[in-house]
Amino acid sequence: MTFVLAQWLVTIFALISLIHVYWGLGGQWAAVAAVPQVPGEDGARSRPAFKPSGWLTLLVAFGLLLVAALVCLRVGWWMPAVSHQSLQWVISAIAMLMFARAIGDSNLVGFFKQVKGSKFARLDTWVYSPLCVALGAGLLAVAWI
């Protein structure tokens, strides 16, 4: 069971990392749905809340890949499993970040966001935030096996 969960986690984190690499290198596919939207002034169309830089997006991709590597370390893929308590706490802290992302900032992201109606907001409610909850739960399970 743990092996299957770890496979799922590593696959999801690696795929999300690859998408961020694509965006970091200038790709535009699905980019409009990846950044929170804010309402335009005086009824104008909504606009992105920010424009992520390429290098920052690549840094996010590296961080996501690092999470996948930590899961591999914990369950013993390609090397003996690491059961050190510090690894458990690091993975648990990342799980808490996933839960915090799902809850959100009460404005643009998460289940309790105020700004709704954009493509990002709909995907955030039905895909991104639930995925963060599932990833957080999976990380906690792997951390404390």
C-alpha positions in Angstrom: 0.0 0.0 0.0 2.8 2.5 0.9 4.6 1.6 -2.3 1.6 2.5 -4.4 0.9 5.7 -2.5 4.6 6.7 -2.9 4.4 6.0 -6.6 1.3 8.1 -6.9 2.9 11.0 -5.0 6.2 10.9 -6.9 4.3 10.7 -10.3 2.0 13.7 -9.4 4.8 15.9 -8.1 7.1 15.0 -11.1 4.3 15.8 -13.6 3.5 19.1 -11.9 7.2 19.9 -11.8 7.5 19.2 -15.6 4.5 21.5 -16.3 6.3 24.2 -14.3 9.5 23.7 -16.3 7.4 24.1 -19.5 5.9 27.4 -18.2 9.3 28.5 -16.9 10.8 28.1 -20.3 8.1 30.2 -21.9 5.3 27.7 -22.6 1.8 29.2 -22.7 -0.5 26.1 -22.7 -2.9 26.3 -19.8 -1.0 29.3 -18.3 -4.1 31.4 -18.1 -5.6 28.8 -15.7 -2.5 28.6 -13.6 -2.5 32.2 -12.2 -5.2 33.7 -10.0 -7.3 36.4 -11.7 -8.5 39.7 -10.3 -11.5 41.6 -11.5 -10.7 44.4 -13.9 -11.6 48.0 -13.0 -15.0 49.4 -13.9 -16.3 46.0 -15.2 -13.3 45.3 -17.5 -12.2 41.8 -18.0 -10.3 40.1 -15.2 -6.5 40.1 -15.4 -3.8 38.0 -13.9 -3.0 38.9 -10.3 0.7 38.7 -11.1 3.0 37.6 -13.9 5.4 34.9 -12.6 9.0 35.2 -13.9 10.6 32.3 -15.7 13.3 31.7 -13.1 10.8 31.7 -10.2 8.6 29.2 -12.0 11.7 27.0 -12.6 12.5 27.3 -8.9 9.0 26.1 -8.1 9.6 23.2 -10.5 12.8 22.3 -8.7 11.0 22.4 -5.3 8.3 20.1 -6.5 10.9 17.7 -7.9 12.7 17.9 -4.5 9.5 16.8 -2.8 9.3 13.8 -5.1 12.9 13.0 -4.2 12.2 13.2 -0.5 9.3 10.7 -0.9 11.7 8.4 -2.8 14.2 8.7 0.1 11.6 7.9 2.6 10.3 4.8 1.0 13.6 3.5 -0.3 13.5 3.9 -4.1 16.9 3.5 -5.7 18.6 3.4 -2.3 17.9 2.1 1.3 14.9 3.8 2.9 15.7 6.7 5.2 13.7 6.5 8.4 15.4 9.4 10.2 13.0 11.5 12.2 14.2 14.8 10.6 13.0 13.5 7.2 9.6 12.6 8.7 9.3 16.2 10.0 10.4 17.8 6.8 7.8 15.8 4.8 5.2 16.6 7.4 6.0 20.3 7.1 5.5 20.1 3.4 2.2 18.3 4.0 1.1 21.2 6.2 2.1 23.6 3.4 -0.2 21.6 1.0 -3.0 21.9 3.5 -2.4 25.6 3.9 -2.5 26.0 0.1 -5.8 24.2 0.0 -7.3 26.5 2.7 -5.9 29.5 0.9 -5.3 33.2 1.6 -9.0 34.0 1.8 -8.7 36.3 -1.2 -7.4 34.6 -4.4 -6.6 30.9 -3.7 -8.0 28.0 -1.7 -11.4 26.8 -0.7 -12.2 30.1 1.1 -11.2 32.6 -1.6 -13.3 35.7 -2.2 -12.5 36.2 -5.9 -14.5 33.7 -7.8 -15.8 33.3 -11.4 -12.5 33.1 -13.3 -11.2 30.0 -15.0 -8.5 29.8 -12.4 -11.0 30.1 -9.5 -13.2 27.3 -10.8 -10.2 25.0 -11.3 -8.8 26.0 -7.9 -12.1 25.0 -6.2 -12.5 21.7 -8.1 -9.0 20.6 -8.9 -6.1 22.5 -7.4 -7.2 22.7 -3.8 -8.6 19.2 -3.6 -5.4 17.9 -5.1 -3.4 19.8 -2.4 -5.5 18.1 0.3 -4.9 14.7 -1.3 -1.1 15.4 -1.7 -0.9 16.6 1.9 -2.7 13.5 3.3 -0.4 11.3 1.1 2.7 13.0 2.3 1.6 12.6 6.0 1.0 8.9 5.4 4.4 8.4 3.8 6.1 10.4 6.5 4.8 8.4 9.3 4.7 4.8 7.9 
